[in-house]
């Protein structure tokens, strides 16, 4: 069992930055792939980024590549999402998720993850 808590959301102007954190409790955090997803009003939840278990290989949606960076600190049971050059279209509730996903081909799929946080709101004003 893994519990996830996101933090770090807020209101920022376009071009600004935010760093989201996903703190996990429970055992074997380093054995889980961690993904970030987001959901804007009236839209489906979509993949943002993911990081593999111990080696920490990263994957990004095309819409955030070059602007967002995902990282993990297994000693602190925490995953971060550094978001730079934010745009109004980045406005959404951001969720982190954990799963024992065994192929990067499935990192993008919501159903690959077993545990979800409650989400943190990110609002980017123009």
VOVOTI-231617 format. One record per residue (C-alpha): x, y, z; residue number from 1. Coordinates in nm, 4 decimals, decimal comma. Example, Ala and Ser with C-alpha at 12.3 -4.5 7.8 and 13.67 -1.06 7.14 Angstrom:
REM VOVOTI-231617
<pt X="1,2300" Y="-0,4500" Z="0,7800" n="1"/>
<pt X="1,3670" Y="-0,1060" Z="0,7140" n="2"/>
END
This chain:
REM VOVOTI-231617
<pt X="0,0000" Y="0,0000" Z="0,0000" n="1"/>
<pt X="0,1299" Y="0,3443" Z="-0,0954" n="2"/>
<pt X="-0,0150" Y="0,6797" Z="0,0036" n="3"/>
<pt X="0,0719" Y="0,9813" Z="-0,2097" n="4"/>
<pt X="0,0400" Y="1,3485" Z="-0,1198" n="5"/>
<pt X="0,1021" Y="1,6253" Z="-0,3731" n="6"/>
<pt X="0,2012" Y="1,9785" Z="-0,2818" n="7"/>
<pt X="0,3451" Y="2,2890" Z="-0,4406" n="8"/>
<pt X="0,0591" Y="2,3995" Z="-0,6616" n="9"/>
<pt X="-0,0592" Y="2,7571" Z="-0,6821" n="10"/>
<pt X="-0,1195" Y="3,0599" Z="-0,8997" n="11"/>
<pt X="0,1599" Y="3,1804" Z="-1,1250" n="12"/>
<pt X="0,1902" Y="3,4137" Z="-1,4216" n="13"/>
<pt X="0,2689" Y="3,2834" Z="-1,7668" n="14"/>
<pt X="0,6413" Y="3,2276" Z="-1,8034" n="15"/>
<pt X="0,6809" Y="3,1523" Z="-1,4348" n="16"/>
<pt X="0,7837" Y="2,8360" Z="-1,2542" n="17"/>
<pt X="0,6510" Y="2,6001" Z="-0,9927" n="18"/>
<pt X="0,7876" Y="2,2845" Z="-0,8340" n="19"/>
<pt X="0,5423" Y="2,0149" Z="-0,7382" n="20"/>
<pt X="0,6271" Y="1,7472" Z="-0,4844" n="21"/>
<pt X="0,4788" Y="1,4027" Z="-0,4429" n="22"/>
<pt X="0,5544" Y="1,2551" Z="-0,1025" n="23"/>
<pt X="0,4963" Y="0,8843" Z="-0,0586" n="24"/>
<pt X="0,4465" Y="0,6740" Z="0,2498" n="25"/>
<pt X="0,4602" Y="0,3002" Z="0,2573" n="26"/>
<pt X="0,7183" Y="0,0447" Z="0,1752" n="27"/>
<pt X="0,9299" Y="-0,0113" Z="-0,1314" n="28"/>
<pt X="0,8877" Y="0,3330" Z="-0,2833" n="29"/>
<pt X="1,1883" Y="0,2767" Z="-0,5069" n="30"/>
<pt X="1,0172" Y="-0,0210" Z="-0,6714" n="31"/>
<pt X="0,7377" Y="0,1959" Z="-0,8138" n="32"/>
<pt X="0,7260" Y="0,3928" Z="-1,1333" n="33"/>
<pt X="0,5918" Y="0,7388" Z="-1,0538" n="34"/>
<pt X="0,3873" Y="0,9344" Z="-1,3013" n="35"/>
<pt X="0,2454" Y="1,2844" Z="-1,3108" n="36"/>
<pt X="-0,0891" Y="1,3421" Z="-1,4785" n="37"/>
<pt X="-0,3101" Y="1,6463" Z="-1,5071" n="38"/>
<pt X="-0,6758" Y="1,7206" Z="-1,5626" n="39"/>
<pt X="-0,8106" Y="2,0509" Z="-1,6857" n="40"/>
<pt X="-1,1783" Y="2,1439" Z="-1,6440" n="41"/>
<pt X="-1,3942" Y="1,9568" Z="-1,8914" n="42"/>
<pt X="-1,1044" Y="1,7477" Z="-2,0180" n="43"/>
<pt X="-0,9791" Y="1,3980" Z="-1,9591" n="44"/>
<pt X="-0,6857" Y="1,3283" Z="-1,7333" n="45"/>
<pt X="-0,3663" Y="1,3205" Z="-1,9379" n="46"/>
<pt X="-0,0114" Y="1,2010" Z="-1,8979" n="47"/>
<pt X="0,2541" Y="1,4614" Z="-1,8183" n="48"/>
<pt X="0,5716" Y="1,2788" Z="-1,7130" n="49"/>
<pt X="0,6993" Y="0,9590" Z="-1,5570" n="50"/>
<pt X="1,0169" Y="0,8339" Z="-1,3964" n="51"/>
<pt X="1,1313" Y="0,4765" Z="-1,3743" n="52"/>
<pt X="1,2299" Y="0,2957" Z="-1,0561" n="53"/>
<pt X="1,5895" Y="0,3003" Z="-0,9471" n="54"/>
<pt X="1,7727" Y="0,4251" Z="-1,2554" n="55"/>
<pt X="1,5353" Y="0,7163" Z="-1,2965" n="56"/>
<pt X="1,4847" Y="0,7210" Z="-1,6718" n="57"/>
<pt X="1,2368" Y="0,9949" Z="-1,7552" n="58"/>
<pt X="0,9535" Y="1,0282" Z="-2,0045" n="59"/>
<pt X="0,7509" Y="1,3343" Z="-2,1031" n="60"/>
<pt X="0,4456" Y="1,4319" Z="-2,2966" n="61"/>
<pt X="0,5355" Y="1,6327" Z="-2,6048" n="62"/>
<pt X="0,3438" Y="1,9306" Z="-2,4684" n="63"/>
<pt X="0,5809" Y="1,9689" Z="-2,1715" n="64"/>
<pt X="0,9091" Y="1,8367" Z="-2,3108" n="65"/>
<pt X="1,1870" Y="2,0883" Z="-2,2582" n="66"/>
<pt X="0,9877" Y="2,2815" Z="-1,9962" n="67"/>
<pt X="0,9150" Y="2,0251" Z="-1,7238" n="68"/>
<pt X="1,1609" Y="1,8022" Z="-1,5387" n="69"/>
<pt X="1,0689" Y="1,5024" Z="-1,3270" n="70"/>
<pt X="1,3097" Y="1,3695" Z="-1,0661" n="71"/>
<pt X="1,3005" Y="1,1425" Z="-0,7664" n="72"/>
<pt X="1,4762" Y="1,1160" Z="-0,4319" n="73"/>
<pt X="1,4246" Y="0,7609" Z="-0,3114" n="74"/>
<pt X="1,5875" Y="0,8389" Z="0,0231" n="75"/>
<pt X="1,3122" Y="1,0937" Z="0,0871" n="76"/>
<pt X="1,0347" Y="0,8941" Z="-0,0822" n="77"/>
<pt X="0,9601" Y="1,1988" Z="-0,2934" n="78"/>
<pt X="0,9196" Y="1,2758" Z="-0,6611" n="79"/>
<pt X="0,9389" Y="1,6292" Z="-0,7968" n="80"/>
<pt X="0,8012" Y="1,7986" Z="-1,1044" n="81"/>
<pt X="0,9859" Y="2,1179" Z="-1,1890" n="82"/>
<pt X="0,7702" Y="2,3237" Z="-1,4223" n="83"/>
<pt X="0,9278" Y="2,6159" Z="-1,6080" n="84"/>
<pt X="0,8002" Y="2,8496" Z="-1,8784" n="85"/>
<pt X="0,4456" Y="2,7809" Z="-1,7700" n="86"/>
<pt X="0,1618" Y="2,8556" Z="-2,0092" n="87"/>
<pt X="-0,2088" Y="2,9162" Z="-1,9435" n="88"/>
<pt X="-0,2815" Y="2,5803" Z="-2,1057" n="89"/>
<pt X="-0,0854" Y="2,4129" Z="-1,8246" n="90"/>
<pt X="-0,3666" Y="2,5087" Z="-1,5873" n="91"/>
<pt X="-0,5030" Y="2,1883" Z="-1,4343" n="92"/>
<pt X="-0,5170" Y="1,9731" Z="-1,1268" n="93"/>
<pt X="-0,1930" Y="1,7761" Z="-1,1159" n="94"/>
<pt X="-0,1881" Y="1,4224" Z="-0,9779" n="95"/>
<pt X="0,0966" Y="1,1895" Z="-0,9010" n="96"/>
<pt X="0,0526" Y="0,8157" Z="-0,9284" n="97"/>
<pt X="0,2519" Y="0,5038" Z="-0,8417" n="98"/>
<pt X="0,2527" Y="0,1701" Z="-1,0136" n="99"/>
<pt X="0,4650" Y="-0,1345" Z="-1,0740" n="100"/>
<pt X="0,4715" Y="-0,0715" Z="-1,4475" n="101"/>
<pt X="0,7078" Y="-0,3088" Z="-1,6227" n="102"/>
<pt X="0,7339" Y="-0,1467" Z="-1,9621" n="103"/>
<pt X="0,7799" Y="0,2175" Z="-2,0606" n="104"/>
<pt X="0,5172" Y="0,1534" Z="-2,3263" n="105"/>
<pt X="0,2583" Y="0,1641" Z="-2,0490" n="106"/>
<pt X="0,3858" Y="0,4643" Z="-1,8541" n="107"/>
<pt X="0,1428" Y="0,6878" Z="-2,0410" n="108"/>
<pt X="-0,1649" Y="0,4908" Z="-1,9462" n="109"/>
<pt X="-0,3722" Y="0,5852" Z="-1,6411" n="110"/>
<pt X="-0,4732" Y="0,2266" Z="-1,5754" n="111"/>
<pt X="-0,1088" Y="0,1255" Z="-1,5290" n="112"/>
<pt X="-0,0987" Y="0,2977" Z="-1,1916" n="113"/>
<pt X="-0,2402" Y="0,1545" Z="-0,8704" n="114"/>
<pt X="-0,2166" Y="0,4486" Z="-0,6318" n="115"/>
<pt X="-0,3100" Y="0,8136" Z="-0,6772" n="116"/>
<pt X="-0,2757" Y="1,1298" Z="-0,4768" n="117"/>
<pt X="-0,5550" Y="1,3799" Z="-0,4181" n="118"/>
<pt X="-0,4158" Y="1,6350" Z="-0,6630" n="119"/>
<pt X="-0,2850" Y="1,9899" Z="-0,6422" n="120"/>
<pt X="-0,4214" Y="2,2849" Z="-0,8393" n="121"/>
<pt X="-0,1932" Y="2,4730" Z="-1,0778" n="122"/>
<pt X="-0,3295" Y="2,7922" Z="-1,2309" n="123"/>
<pt X="-0,1324" Y="2,9906" Z="-1,4870" n="124"/>
<pt X="-0,2599" Y="3,3378" Z="-1,5634" n="125"/>
<pt X="-0,1966" Y="3,5119" Z="-1,8952" n="126"/>
END
